Amino acid sequence: MKACWALGCMIVVLSLAVVAGAGGDGKKRKGDFETFFKKLDKDMDGKLTKAEFLKMADYAKEKAQARRKLAAAYDKLDPERKGIAKDVFRRLLESSKTSDGPPAPSK
């Protein structure tokens, strides 16, 4: 059950990234990850705070549900509350493609 929830959360994050990175023609473009990360990283410090990470819920149909799932995922990814670095966020998205689960928290 826990693995299914984690996979579902990763799929939500990935699909949000694809939607946000797609152009008007629906095709993925080179640099989508960078654009999406910059869009979320409002203070441009190279890492995502919990508030910045939760902004992804704004792209979901069920915003409240997405916000809860993203909050739980964030708490697991950043237990020290230092922010999720860009490379960790990239691995998070890549792991959702391969279904290997989330990456280890950054130290």
C-alpha angles and dihedrals in degrees: 000000000000091000091050091052092049091049091048091051091050091050090051091052093047095047090049090052092051093048093048092045098046120102126224090279092057094242121130113244131210110266095028092136093052092048093047093047092049090049091055097039096075096170091046094226094135096251136076122244118208091259091052092046092050090056086081087074088069088073095054127092091225097046097174093050092045090048091053093049093045091048091053091047091049092051090055094045096046109029092157092054094231095127132261110277120226093250092052091049090050091051089049091057093043092049090055089058093054097036092230091131130245123325121254115273116268117254 
